[in-house]
């Protein structure tokens, strides 16, 4: 099957779920081309090189400033098929401003003339730019994957633009029941939405047969995400500062990731006596992250809701469970339904340092055999629901089948 996948950034250090999905498509023998306007992050995750995903990626223009690099491609396509170019011009929404119509036409001309069997558009922002795919490739199914709202640093997408983007897809996939309702609230018809979670290559997650917890009596905590307000690191640090003030110091907390909040978080650590207990590890590849998870007892996810953004699936939670680490997380968004029932007692309300501290103490009080049992339960839950092989097959089957049934879920 020839598949055209569209996203904002690729390769992206920070979105390994793209690597997982794209690599599985290649392993399954599909002819994949990824369209992105740029790459994100300095590190390249291992599957990109292993499966040649970078070589399968083509760029498209985003602004008039980037347009000159694409003019030769557009000119070549115009000479080969003038009638097709006229169709591209007609497909550009006449209700939009001239500049927007020009950019839409140039994006169309930057795409191959060859028809794919499926167009798969990741993220609402990308979908806003490619509402004309069904006109460009008549009869080709267009599937959109809604990964949730825009983060705090992104330009918000207005209601009308979101409605048009959802309308331009034949089927809309999303992670959880929560994110399904989120999409419907933003204007997506309920009957168009399918729940197919982001998946993982289970072979990449190989915890030790006998998981060691709390070596030398030290509880190892780990957070891994971008360092931004919505990820809630400040609340985790406040919780740990309270524990230290109460004399609890038998823990170490590693924070993996980069972002604009690193400096204020480091300052908070220094000002509150946490330097002996907290380490900032920076941005790492997926392989290094897995090593961090393998050496953690607890993955801590203190996310909050901010604007249209909220956790939908929280992939780090499933990665933790696959490596038999325990989870302390907030109940934000779709986190509870993406967490094993046995671990849900450790979930806490957002923006509540005291509740985070209580959950950390509850884990600290567990016996090693209890931690091993919880780790095994988390692994079983994630294996059953998040195998990329099954999820990719389900996504492709339903994308080619037409509009969704209102309550169907691949994770049920």
N, C-alpha and C positions, 0 to 999 in steps of 0.2 A: 504494500500500500504506500502511495506517495502522500506524505503528510507535511504540510507547511505549518510550523509553530511560530507564533508571534509573541514577543514580550518586549519590555523596555530595555533591559540589560541582559546581555549574555556574551561570554561567560560571566558569572557573578559569584564571588567568594561567599556571599551572604545568603544565597538561595540554593543550597545543595539539592533541594527537592527537584529543581529543574534538571540537574545532572542525573539524578536517579531516574526520573521519567524518560529523559531523552536517551540515556544509555540503554534502558530496557527496550525502547522502541528499536534501537539499532540492533540489539541482541536478537530481537524477534524478527529481524529481517526487513523491517520497513525502510523505505527511502525517505529520510528525514532531511528537511532544510529548516533551520531556525533563522528568523528575522528579528533583529534587535538594532536599536539605534546606537548602542555603545556597550562597553564592558564595565564591570563594577568590581572594584577591589584590586589589589595588587597581587594577591595570591590566587593561584589557579588550582581548583580542586582536582584530585587525582583522576576521576572518571573522564574529565575533559580530554586529557592527554591519552588515556587508555583507549577511548573509543573515537578519537579524532573529532570530538564535538566542536572544537574551535573551527576546524576546517569546514564543517557543515553549516557555519553561521555566516549570514550575509547582513549587511547594514542597510538601513533605510533612513531617509532624511527626516529631520524633526522641525527644523527652522529654515528660513531663507538663507541664513548664514552657512548652513551645512549643505545647501542645495547644489552649489557648483560641482562638488565631487560626484554628483549623480547625473549631471547633465549628459555626459557621453553615453551612459547606459540608456537614458531616456531617448536621446537622439537616435541611437541604434534601433531601439524598439519602434520608434516612429517611422523610420525608413523601411523597416521590414513589414510593418503592418499599420498603415495610416488609418484604416477603418477601425482597428482596435483602439487606437489612440483617441479617436472621436468618441468611442464608447466610454473610455475612461473619463473624458471631459464631461460627458453627459452624466456620468455616475456621481460626479462631485456635487454635493448638496447645494442647489442654487440659493437656498436660504442663508447660507453662510457668507461671510465676508470674502472679498476677492482674494485676499492673502491666504485664507484658510482653504479656499477652493484650489488655489495654485499648489499649495502644499499637498493637498489630497491627491491631485492629479499627478504630481511628481512622485508621491509614494506609490501610486498605482503603476506608474511607468518603471519604477525601480524593482517591481516584482516580476517573476518569470511569466512568460506567456503560457507556458505549459500548465494545464489544469491539474491540481492535486486531487486526491480522493477525499481529503479532509483538511479543513483549516481549523487549527486549535489556537485560540487566542487566550493568553494568560493575563489576568489582571484587568480591572475595570478601566484604568488609565489607558492601557493599550487598546482596549476595545473601543474607546471613544475615538481613537485615531483611525480605526479600521472598520467603520460601520458599513462600508461599501463592498465588502468582500463577496457577498452573494451576487452583487451586480457584476463584479469583475469576473467571477467564476460561476456562471449560472449553473444551477443544479448541484453544486458542490456543498455538502453540509458544512455549516460553520458552528463550531462548539466554542463556548467561552468558559474559562475557569475563573470563578469569583473567589479571590483569595482574601477578600475583606476590604475594609475601609482604608483610606489614605492615612499614612502616618503624619505626625505633627508637622514635619518639614515640607510636606508635599502641598501642591496647590489643590484645594478641595474641588471636587467634581460636583457641579450643580445638578439639581433634580432633573431638569430637561435633558441634559447630556447623558445622565445615567440611564434614563428611560430609553433614549434612542440607542444606547449601546446594548442594553439588554434585548431590545426589540430586533437588533441586527443579527442575533444569534438564533440558531434553530434549537439549541439546548444549552442550558447553563449548568455547569458542575460547580459544586462547592464542598467544603470539608465536613461540615457537621450540621445537625438540625438547627443549632443556633445561627450559623452563618447563612443557612437557607432562609430563615426568617429575616435576617439582616438584609439579604438581597431582595426579598419580597417587599420589605419596608422601603427600599430605595427605588422601587418601581418595576421589579422583575415579575412577570406573571408567575403565579405559584405553580401552575401546571408545566412550566418550562424547566423547573429546577430539579436536578438529580444530586443526591449526596454520594460522592465518591471521594473518600479522603485522599490526601497526599500519602504516597507509599514509600517504602524503604526496601532496599536490597538486603534481605535478611542475611545473606552470606557475608556482608560487611560487618555484621554485629556479632562478635564471637566472645561473649564473656567467659571468664574462667569457669571451668566445670564446678569448682568449689570457690564461690565468691568470698573474698576476705573483706570483712568490714572492720572499721575502726582500728587499724593497726596501731599498736602502742597506746591504745585508749584514746586516740584523737579522732573526732568526728569530722570527716572531710566534706565540706559543702562546695557546690559548684553552681555558678550561673553562667550561661552562654547566650548572648544576644547582642544586638547593637546597644550601645550605651546612650540611651535617649529617655526622655521623661516617661513615655508610656510603658517602658519596661520595669519601672518601679524599683530600681536598685537602691534608691535612697531609703525606702521603707525597710528593705532587708538589712541595710547597714544600721539603721536606727534600732532594729530589733536586736542585732548582735551587740551594739553598744550597750543596750540595756542588760543583756546577759553578762557582759564583762563587768558592768557596774555591780551586778549581783554576785560576782565572784566565779562565774562560769567561763572558763578560758580554755577548756579542752576541745577546741575546734579550730579548724583552719578553713578559710573561705577564699576560693579562687574565682575571679571574675574574668571570663573570656569575652573578647569583643572590643570594638572601637566605636567612637562616636563623640559627639559634642559634650556629653555629660562626663567624660572621663576626668577632666580637670576638677570640676566641682566635687565629684565623688572621691577623688584622691585627697582633696582638701578636707572633706568630711572625715575621712579615715585618719588623717594626721591630727586633726583637731580633737578627735574623740578617743584617742588612745588605742586605735584599732590596728595600727601599723604592724604589730607582731603577729596579727591573726589574719590579715587580708592581703592577697596578692592580685595584681592586675596583670593578666597574661597577654593582653593584646589580641589582635586579629590572627586567627590560625586557620589552616586548611581543615577539611573534614577529617582527614586521617589523624591529625594532631588532636582535634576535638574528641574523637573517639577514645584516644589514649587518656585524655583528661577524664572523660566519663567513666572509663574502666577503673580509674583510680579514685573515683568519688563514691562516697556513701550515699549522698543525697544531692539531687539536682533541685535547686531553689529557683522558682519562677515567680517573682513578686509583681507581675504585670498589673496595670490598671487600665481603665477605659479612658480614652482621650479623643475628643471629637468624634469622627466617624470610625476611628481605629479601635479595635479590641481584638484580643486573641481569638482566632477561630478554631484552630486545632492545636497549636503550640507544639510544633514538631520536636522540640527539645525534650518534651515530656515523653514522647514515644521512643526517642533515642535513649533516654535514661532507662526506660523500662526494658528495652531490648538488651541493654547492658547490665540489667539486674540492679540498677541503682534505684533507691527510693526517691520519692518526689514530695516536695513541699511546694505548693503553688497556690495562687489565688483562684477564686471561683469565677474569674473574669471570662465572659464569652463562652466559648465552647470547650474550655479546659475540663470541666467535670465529666462531660460525656466522652472525652478523649483520654481519660485516666482510668486505670483499672479500679473496680469497686473496692478492692482491698486497700487501695492507697487513698481513696477519697476522704477518709477521716482526717487526713493531714492537710486537706485543702482549707484555705482561710479566706475571709473577705478581703477585697482589695483595700489598699491604703490603711492597713491595720498592723503596725509593727508589733504590738503586744500579742496579736494572734499568731504572727509569724514566729515570735519567740516561743510561744507555748507549743507550737507544732515541732519546732526544732528540739525543744526539751523532751517532747513525747517520743521522738525518734531516738534521741540520746538515751532514753530510759529502756529501750528495747534490748532484749537479749540477742546474741548473735544468731541463734537459731530462728528467732522471730524475724530478724532482718532478712535472713536467707529465704524464709518462706514468702515474705512479701516481695522480695526480688524475683523469685520464681513465678509468683502470680502475675506480676507486672509483665514479665517476659512472655508468658503464655497469652495474656490479653493482647499484647502488641503483635505477636506472631500471627494470631488468628485474624486480626482486623487490618493489618497494614502491610501486607505482602505486595510489593510493587507489581509482581507478575500477574496476580489476580486482578489488582485494581486497574492496571493499564488495559488488560483484556476487557474488563467491564466497561471502562470509559469508552474504548473504541467501539464496542458492540452497541452501546446506547447512543453514541454520537451518530452512528450510521443508521440507527433505527428511527430517528425522528424525535418529536417532542416527548418530554418526560411524562411519567405518571406522577401526580402530586406528592405522594408520600413514599416513593421508592427510595431505599437506602442500601448502598453496597456495604455499609458498616453495621447494618442491623443484625 
